[in-house]
Amino acid sequence: MAFPWNHVIGITGGIGSGKSAVLEILARHGFFCLSADRLTHELLAPGGLAVDQICSLFGSEVLNQEGGIDRRLLGTLVFRNQDRKKALEEVLHPLVLSQSETAFTTALANGEDLLAYESPLIFEARLDQRGFRQIALVICSLETRIDRVMARSGLPREAILLRIQNQMPDEEKVKKADIVINNDGNLEDLEHEVLQKLLRVPPE
């Protein structure tokens, strides 16, 4: 039986948009939350389910000293090559989806009724066709996104721009989303946006 995604609110947005911050706000308000990015990190960590498959695709040079995948090196390999990017996605997407559905199924069985799922690729991977309860898109200006990613990752501007260019433009995502959350302000502004637009809490 297919997992009922109509129980889940989807959170998506481009790199640096702040979708993880939205997920953290939902967690504070009682949601059971899953992040596709965090699940991917686990799959790529030492002993992760995707490590051997990725080594088969890209060679053992993508391993770090601990035996996991060097995600920065892997990124440089795939973001300039669409065939490699597609091959990586064909490994990771089914694993992430399977683990997500297993975790959500357990959460529902345990009585959780507020579920949220954060992924940068809900539209790109056509997950929106699975029937989410709602899909919220987090957006902000290009320069804000670049500044945030540079601050947390140390990646150069050119590398960040390349990643952004490899994602679906916000203009296209806006047409597909049920709710658009603006994150050009501070965390307090973002919480107000989430409360009013996603949780339908009226302003005081």
C-alpha positions as CSV (number, residue, x, y, z in Angstrom):
1,M,0.0,0.0,0.0
2,A,1.4,3.4,-1.0
3,F,2.1,5.9,1.8
4,P,-0.6,8.5,2.2
5,W,1.3,11.7,1.5
6,N,-1.8,13.7,1.9
7,H,-1.0,13.7,5.7
8,V,2.3,15.6,5.0
9,I,3.1,19.3,4.5
10,G,5.9,19.7,2.0
11,I,8.5,22.4,2.4
12,T,10.8,23.3,-0.5
13,G,13.0,26.0,-1.8
14,G,16.3,26.6,-3.4
15,I,19.7,26.4,-1.7
16,G,20.1,29.2,0.9
17,S,16.3,30.0,0.9
18,G,15.8,29.0,4.5
19,K,13.6,25.9,4.2
20,S,15.4,24.2,7.0
21,A,14.6,27.1,9.3
22,V,10.9,26.7,8.4
23,L,11.2,23.0,9.3
24,E,12.7,23.9,12.7
25,I,9.8,26.3,13.3
26,L,7.3,23.6,12.5
27,A,9.1,21.2,14.8
28,R,8.8,23.7,17.7
29,H,5.0,23.8,17.0
30,G,4.6,20.0,17.4
31,F,5.3,18.7,13.9
32,F,7.1,15.4,13.2
33,C,9.7,16.6,10.7
34,L,11.9,14.9,8.2
35,S,14.6,16.5,6.0
36,A,15.6,15.0,2.7
37,D,19.0,16.7,3.1
38,R,19.6,15.2,6.5
39,L,18.6,11.8,5.3
40,T,21.0,12.2,2.3
41,H,23.8,13.1,4.7
42,E,23.2,9.9,6.6
43,L,23.2,7.9,3.4
44,L,26.6,9.4,2.5
45,A,28.1,9.1,5.9
46,P,30.5,6.2,6.8
47,G,28.5,3.0,6.6
48,G,25.7,4.8,4.8
49,L,23.5,2.8,2.4
50,A,24.5,4.8,-0.6
51,V,28.3,4.8,-0.1
52,D,29.1,1.6,-2.1
53,Q,26.8,2.5,-5.0
54,I,28.3,6.0,-5.3
55,C,31.8,4.6,-5.2
56,S,30.8,2.3,-8.0
57,L,29.7,5.2,-10.1
58,F,32.4,7.8,-9.3
59,G,35.3,5.8,-8.0
60,S,36.9,5.5,-4.6
61,E,38.4,9.0,-4.8
62,V,35.1,10.4,-3.7
63,L,35.6,8.8,-0.2
64,N,36.8,10.9,2.7
65,Q,39.2,9.8,5.3
66,E,36.4,8.4,7.5
67,G,35.0,6.2,4.8
68,G,32.0,8.4,3.9
69,I,31.4,10.4,0.7
70,D,33.2,13.7,0.4
71,R,30.1,15.7,-0.4
72,R,31.9,18.8,-1.6
73,L,34.0,16.8,-4.0
74,L,30.9,14.9,-5.2
75,G,29.2,18.2,-5.8
76,T,32.0,19.5,-8.0
77,L,31.7,16.3,-10.1
78,V,28.0,16.3,-10.6
79,F,27.0,20.0,-10.9
80,R,29.0,20.5,-14.1
81,N,27.8,17.2,-15.7
82,Q,24.1,16.5,-16.2
83,D,24.6,12.8,-16.9
84,R,26.5,12.3,-13.6
85,K,23.9,14.4,-11.7
86,K,21.1,12.2,-13.1
87,A,23.1,9.0,-12.2
88,L,23.5,10.3,-8.6
89,E,19.9,11.2,-8.3
90,E,18.9,7.7,-9.5
91,V,20.8,6.3,-6.5
92,L,19.8,8.8,-3.8
93,H,16.2,9.6,-4.6
94,P,14.7,6.1,-4.1
95,L,16.7,5.6,-0.9
96,V,15.6,8.9,0.6
97,L,12.0,8.3,-0.4
98,S,11.9,4.8,1.0
99,Q,13.4,6.0,4.4
100,S,11.0,8.9,4.5
101,E,8.0,6.8,4.0
102,T,9.1,4.2,6.6
103,A,9.6,7.0,9.2
104,F,6.3,8.7,8.4
105,T,4.5,5.4,8.5
106,T,5.9,4.7,12.0
107,A,5.0,8.3,13.1
108,L,1.4,7.9,12.0
109,A,1.2,4.5,13.7
110,N,2.4,6.2,16.9
111,G,-0.3,8.9,16.8
112,E,1.6,11.7,15.1
113,D,-0.9,13.7,13.0
114,L,1.3,16.7,12.1
115,L,3.9,15.7,9.6
116,A,6.3,17.9,7.5
117,Y,8.9,17.0,4.9
118,E,11.6,19.3,3.7
119,S,13.3,18.7,0.3
120,P,14.9,21.1,-2.2
121,L,13.6,18.9,-5.1
122,I,9.9,18.3,-4.4
123,F,9.1,19.8,-7.9
124,E,12.2,18.7,-9.7
125,A,11.7,15.1,-8.6
126,R,8.0,15.3,-9.2
127,L,7.2,14.5,-5.6
128,D,4.4,17.0,-5.8
129,Q,2.5,14.4,-7.7
130,R,2.3,12.2,-4.6
131,G,-0.5,14.4,-3.2
132,F,1.0,16.4,-0.3
133,R,-1.5,18.1,2.0
134,Q,0.1,21.4,1.1
135,I,3.4,22.5,-0.5
136,A,5.1,25.6,0.9
137,L,7.8,27.3,-1.2
138,V,10.4,29.4,0.7
139,I,11.9,32.2,-1.3
140,C,14.3,35.1,-0.8
141,S,16.6,37.3,-3.0
142,L,19.5,35.8,-4.9
143,E,22.1,37.8,-3.0
144,T,20.6,36.7,0.4
145,R,20.8,33.1,-0.7
146,I,24.4,33.5,-1.8
147,D,25.4,35.2,1.4
148,R,23.8,32.5,3.6
149,V,25.4,29.6,1.8
150,M,28.9,31.3,1.7
151,A,28.6,32.0,5.5
152,R,27.7,28.4,6.4
153,S,29.8,26.4,3.8
154,G,32.7,28.5,2.7
155,L,32.0,27.7,-0.9
156,P,33.0,30.4,-3.4
157,R,30.3,32.5,-5.1
158,E,30.8,30.8,-8.5
159,A,30.2,27.4,-7.0
160,I,27.0,28.5,-5.3
161,L,25.7,30.2,-8.4
162,L,26.3,26.9,-10.3
163,R,24.2,25.0,-7.8
164,I,21.4,27.6,-8.0
165,Q,21.5,27.4,-11.8
166,N,21.0,23.7,-11.5
167,Q,17.7,24.1,-9.6
168,M,14.3,25.0,-11.0
169,P,13.9,28.8,-11.0
170,D,11.7,30.2,-8.2
171,E,9.4,31.7,-10.9
172,E,8.4,28.2,-12.0
173,K,8.1,26.9,-8.4
174,V,5.8,29.7,-7.4
175,K,3.3,28.5,-10.0
176,K,3.3,25.1,-8.5
177,A,3.3,25.9,-4.8
178,D,0.2,26.2,-2.6
179,I,1.9,28.7,-0.3
180,V,4.8,31.1,-0.7
181,I,6.8,32.1,2.3
182,N,9.2,35.1,2.0
183,N,12.4,34.8,4.0
184,D,14.3,38.0,3.2
185,G,13.9,39.2,6.8
186,N,15.1,37.8,10.2
187,L,14.1,34.7,12.0
188,E,11.3,36.5,13.8
189,D,9.9,37.7,10.5
190,L,10.1,34.1,9.2
191,E,8.2,32.7,12.2
192,H,5.4,35.3,11.6
193,E,5.2,34.2,7.9
194,V,5.0,30.5,8.9
195,L,2.4,31.1,11.6
196,Q,0.1,33.2,9.4
197,K,0.5,31.5,6.1
198,L,1.2,27.8,7.0
199,L,-0.3,27.3,10.4
200,R,-3.1,29.9,9.9
201,V,-2.5,31.7,13.2
202,P,-4.1,35.2,12.9
203,P,-1.8,38.1,13.8
204,E,-2.1,39.6,17.2
